Amino acid sequence: MATVSHPVHARLYERLSVAMDRAGTAAFRRELVAGLSGRVIEIGAGNGRMFPHYPPGVTQVLAVEPERRLRAAAERAAATAPVPVTVVDGLAEALPAGDGEFDVAVVALVLCTVPDQASALAEISRVLRPGGQVRFFEHVAAEKATRLHRAQRLVDATLWPKLFAGCHTNRDTVAAIGAAGFEVEALRTFRFPATSNSPSSPCVLGRAIRPIQAVRD
């Protein structure tokens, strides 16, 4: 059992996630999982806001969420999902799944919060079949030598991670995905909201592949 509990943040996130989806995040979620099929593992499922967007080609979703309150909300959301969803306790660094068990891994606003990106991405690689996909939608670092990049470094070193359950705004997540052995095949960078200078506004949405050759090495 992960036994993670952030009750204040969980209550805030339940309300904030609904507002964010209405403001445009729902469209990014739909784009993130468009065209998926087969078995999917979703890491950091939160309160299940991704579930309504899975297309009918998905045969199973294993939704991993360590925070107690959010996991309970995800279980309620799973009951009305358009595809079969099983919600389980677990950490990104120790996924409750076997080697090569899934066709796709989905991470949405998660890799900014995990304590160890490299360990989490190694686990994602482990549970994906050769040639399996990672679909990602994440907050990322702004361009270096910009005012926003400096602001991200400041907030990450002070209150931001404490206020937002470990979230770090200044992570180069795309580079981390590449360093974990994945091949990034599609990538879109943008601000959300589009005119915002918030430390969390720089985002990426993309697709990466676990190379078949990595299994042979």
DAWO-V827346 format. One record per run of one state. SS is the DSSP state (h for helix, s for strand, l for the rest). FROM is the first residue (numbers start at 1). LEN is the number of residues. If there is no record, write none. Layout:
BEGIN
ss = (SS	SS)
from = (FROM	FROM)
len = (LEN	LEN)
END
This chain:
BEGIN
ss = (l	s	l	h	l	s	l	h	l	s	l	s	h	l	s	l	s	l	s	l	s	l	h	s	l	h	l	h	l	h	l	s	l	s	l	h	l)
from = (1	4	5	7	34	38	44	51	54	58	65	67	68	79	85	89	91	92	94	95	102	109	117	128	140	147	157	160	164	173	180	182	192	202	211	213	217)
len = (3	1	2	27	4	6	7	3	4	7	2	1	11	6	4	2	1	2	1	7	7	8	11	12	7	10	3	4	9	7	2	10	10	9	2	4	1)
END
